[in-house]
Amino acid sequence: MLARLARHNGIWDIVVIGGGATGVGIAVDAASRGYDVLLLEQHDFGKGTSSRSTKLVHGGVRYLEQGNIALVMEALKERGLLRQNAPHLVSNLAFVVPNYDWWEAPFYGLGLKVYNALAGKYGFGSSEILTREETLARLPTIKTEGLRGGVVYYDGQFDDSRLLINLVATAVDQGATLVNYARVVDVTKGLDGFVDGVVAVDQEDGRQWTIAARAVINASGAFSDSVRRMAEPDVQSLIAPSQGIHLVFHASFLSADAAIMVPHTADGRVMFAIPWHGHTLVGTTDTPIETPTLEPRPLPEEIDFILETAGRYLHKAPTRDDVLSVFVGIRPLVKSGDGRLTAALSRDHTIHIDASGLLTTTGGKWTTYRNMAEHTVDQAADLARLAERPCVTRTLNVHGFHTNADRFGTLRVYGSDALAIRELMRAVPSLAAPLHADLPYTAAEVVWATRHEMARTVEDVLARRTRALFLNARAAAAMAAAVARLMGEELGWDRSRQAAEVAGFTAMAKGYQVSSA
Ligand SMILES: Cc1cc2nc3c(=O)[nH]c(=O)nc-3n(C[C@H](O)[C@H](O)[C@H](O)COP(=O)(O)OP(=O)(O)OC[C@H]3O[C@@H](n4cnc5c(N)ncnc54)[C@H](O)[C@@H]3O)c2cc1C
């Protein structure tokens, strides 16, 4: 990618700032239309919110309750398109709403029928009212006291950072240039006062690039306002950041192929307990925060709230000692009023053009990244007077596309790339061994991520190419030395670089561990 950047002559059609779902989606869209695109990410692809979601490809039952039918319909259509274009990463999951009150079955039964009807031809399966016995058969670990029955409906589930890495590959396949560890530190302006490029610094060697662009798109999520202030220091904030945490437990807490959906927690939110990569993932919260950071921390009361809510529904209430990992994401919600009650703010996306001509696109959801990208590239092409070219991503396969990836077992998330990883294992059988008894990840995946997926640090491999850190933070820390050795062989790291990688990762993994109260 650096060589592509160095070879490039002249002005880029579009430069994108930020390598999360929004930015990478835009790079895929713009490159597949034939525009000349560069994307710059300050850390690793997906370091921000896009690796920290609840892992749902969904219309959002809650938005239906809020009456935002248009948003639900758009998201349900995008859910269907994503399953069609990335079947190796999106699966159909049954969600059960357990009922403890007489009115819940008819109320949620009707609401979820509407939810499915709104999906039209993109439906994932009809909802059904369940008896008590049927509910227990689907959710064997649910609290039985007072249980009357349940309602089952179907939605999508995915692996967020794996999809992102495959979208990076899709954009590259389409001719885009995407560079991680390249931080935009400033924008440049022409004589007319309009933004006409960016200044970026290579975070590995400190090199500085000045890059000219016809359109600059700010897709820096929760950091959008700080990028906008590079162009106009006095602009009003757009973003009301809010954090959400997730706790990950052993699979036995759910012991099911189905998820639990709690439609009303004590603070009026929705909460999910979901089977994910052989573990149980529970979340989330919605806590307004002042300033976004790349490694947000959970508040003790957020951890207590999730433990308490999970304990109300699960037969065996989880404790702090059961938490294998806690991870936190920041919602880049678009402000209204003083932005205090973030749970009520819209999840619609916003495209905002400042007087300087800097285009910011933010809000939205992972599920709707494709649609967001289509709208943004339409706007950017207008603004920069690029030749009009139609969007093609509705039917564009995501890199790794495979309709029967289940046959690759734990390598399913790589889709068609699983064959090349198996080939690595065949050539060097020692690469097939798992790196930790509690997780399925092998040395071959580390080599693959380093050679083909732009992984540059131990964290990139353990957090976003594999999901070790998000599933079991202590196990991930225990794998760090082996990962550093393998990456060191690929990238020519000496012993001191390997030791620094292990020390850095071990320290950051502590932030994903929960100590007893
Ligand atoms: C707790 C939680 C749960 C969620 N669950 C779901 C879900 O289940 N389903 C769903 O559809 N959506 C979900 N979402 C929403 C979804 O995750 C986000 O909408 C989406 O990830 C936002 O992507 P983004 O690219 O806009 O932001 P980000 O992923 O944060 O990307 C922005 C990137 O910009 C980079 N950047 C910042 N400044 C600079 C700079 N100066 N130079 C270069 N790069 C820079 C950052 O490093 C970052 O990587 C959830 C969100 C949260 C917080």
The ligand as a Tripos MOL2 file, in Angstrom:
@<TRIPOS>MOLECULE
LIG
   53    58     1     0     0
SMALL
NO_CHARGES

@<TRIPOS>ATOM
      1 C1        -21.5750   -0.5280   22.0540 C.3       1 LIG1
      2 C2        -21.9530   -0.4900   20.6120 C.ar      1 LIG1
      3 C3        -22.6470   -1.5470   20.0410 C.ar      1 LIG1
      4 C4        -23.0000   -1.5010   18.6970 C.ar      1 LIG1
      5 N1        -23.6250   -2.5800   18.1480 N.ar      1 LIG1
      6 C5        -23.9920   -2.5640   16.8640 C.ar      1 LIG1
      7 C6        -24.5960   -3.7010   16.2910 C.ar      1 LIG1
      8 O1        -24.7650   -4.7400   16.9350 O.2       1 LIG1
      9 N2        -24.9730   -3.6270   14.9890 N.ar      1 LIG1
     10 C7        -24.7850   -2.4960   14.2390 C.ar      1 LIG1
     11 O2        -25.1870   -2.4970   13.0880 O.2       1 LIG1
     12 N3        -24.1600   -1.4140   14.7400 N.ar      1 LIG1
     13 C8        -23.7480   -1.4280   16.0300 C.ar      1 LIG1
     14 N4        -23.1020   -0.3550   16.5660 N.ar      1 LIG1
     15 C9        -22.8020    0.8020   15.7030 C.3       1 LIG1
     16 C10       -21.5350    0.5870   14.8670 C.3       1 LIG1
     17 O3        -20.5610   -0.1510   15.5660 O.3       1 LIG1
     18 C11       -20.9720    1.9490   14.4530 C.3       1 LIG1
     19 O4        -21.9930    2.6930   13.8550 O.3       1 LIG1
     20 C12       -19.8170    1.8370   13.4720 C.3       1 LIG1
     21 O5        -18.8470    0.9090   13.8990 O.3       1 LIG1
     22 C13       -19.1750    3.2200   13.3020 C.3       1 LIG1
     23 O6        -18.1140    3.0950   12.3910 O.3       1 LIG1
     24 P1        -17.2190    4.3360   12.0000 P.3       1 LIG1
     25 O7        -16.3340    3.9060   10.8950 O.co2     1 LIG1
     26 O8        -18.0880    5.5140   11.7560 O.co2     1 LIG1
     27 O9        -16.3700    4.6640   13.3150 O.3       1 LIG1
     28 P2        -15.0380    3.9560   13.8470 P.3       1 LIG1
     29 O10       -15.1060    2.4770   13.7170 O.co2     1 LIG1
     30 O11       -14.7760    4.4770   15.2140 O.co2     1 LIG1
     31 O12       -13.9130    4.4310   12.8440 O.3       1 LIG1
     32 C14       -13.3630    5.7240   12.8570 C.3       1 LIG1
     33 C15       -11.8770    5.5860   12.6150 C.3       1 LIG1
     34 O13       -11.3050    6.8600   12.3710 O.3       1 LIG1
     35 C16        -9.9670    6.8230   12.8340 C.3       1 LIG1
     36 N5         -9.4530    8.1920   12.9730 N.ar      1 LIG1
     37 C17        -9.8320    9.1200   13.8780 C.ar      1 LIG1
     38 N6         -9.1010   10.2520   13.7130 N.ar      1 LIG1
     39 C18        -8.2400   10.0220   12.6810 C.ar      1 LIG1
     40 C19        -7.2250   10.8010   12.0520 C.ar      1 LIG1
     41 N7         -6.9340   12.0410   12.4600 N.pl3     1 LIG1
     42 N8         -6.5320   10.2440   11.0220 N.ar      1 LIG1
     43 C20        -6.8090    8.9880   10.5840 C.ar      1 LIG1
     44 N9         -7.7510    8.2000   11.1770 N.ar      1 LIG1
     45 C21        -8.4690    8.7170   12.2020 C.ar      1 LIG1
     46 C22       -10.1050    6.0730   14.1610 C.3       1 LIG1
     47 O14        -8.8520    5.5380   14.5890 O.3       1 LIG1
     48 C23       -11.1350    5.0040   13.8310 C.3       1 LIG1
     49 O15       -10.5570    3.7580   13.4740 O.3       1 LIG1
     50 C24       -22.6890   -0.3780   17.9060 C.ar      1 LIG1
     51 C25       -21.9830    0.6850   18.4750 C.ar      1 LIG1
     52 C26       -21.5990    0.6240   19.8140 C.ar      1 LIG1
     53 C27       -20.8160    1.7280   20.4090 C.3       1 LIG1
@<TRIPOS>BOND
     1     1     2 1
     2     2     3 ar
     3     2    52 ar
     4     3     4 ar
     5     4     5 ar
     6     4    50 ar
     7     5     6 ar
     8     6     7 ar
     9     6    13 1
    10     7     8 2
    11     7     9 ar
    12     9    10 ar
    13    10    11 2
    14    10    12 ar
    15    12    13 ar
    16    13    14 ar
    17    14    15 1
    18    14    50 ar
    19    15    16 1
    20    16    17 1
    21    16    18 1
    22    18    19 1
    23    18    20 1
    24    20    21 1
    25    20    22 1
    26    22    23 1
    27    23    24 1
    28    24    25 2
    29    24    26 1
    30    24    27 1
    31    27    28 1
    32    28    29 2
    33    28    30 1
    34    28    31 1
    35    31    32 1
    36    32    33 1
    37    33    34 1
    38    33    48 1
    39    34    35 1
    40    35    36 1
    41    35    46 1
    42    36    37 ar
    43    36    45 ar
    44    37    38 ar
    45    38    39 ar
    46    39    40 ar
    47    39    45 ar
    48    40    41 1
    49    40    42 ar
    50    42    43 ar
    51    43    44 ar
    52    44    45 ar
    53    46    47 1
    54    46    48 1
    55    48    49 1
    56    50    51 ar
    57    51    52 ar
    58    52    53 1
@<TRIPOS>SUBSTRUCTURE
     1 LIG1         1 GROUP 0 **** ****
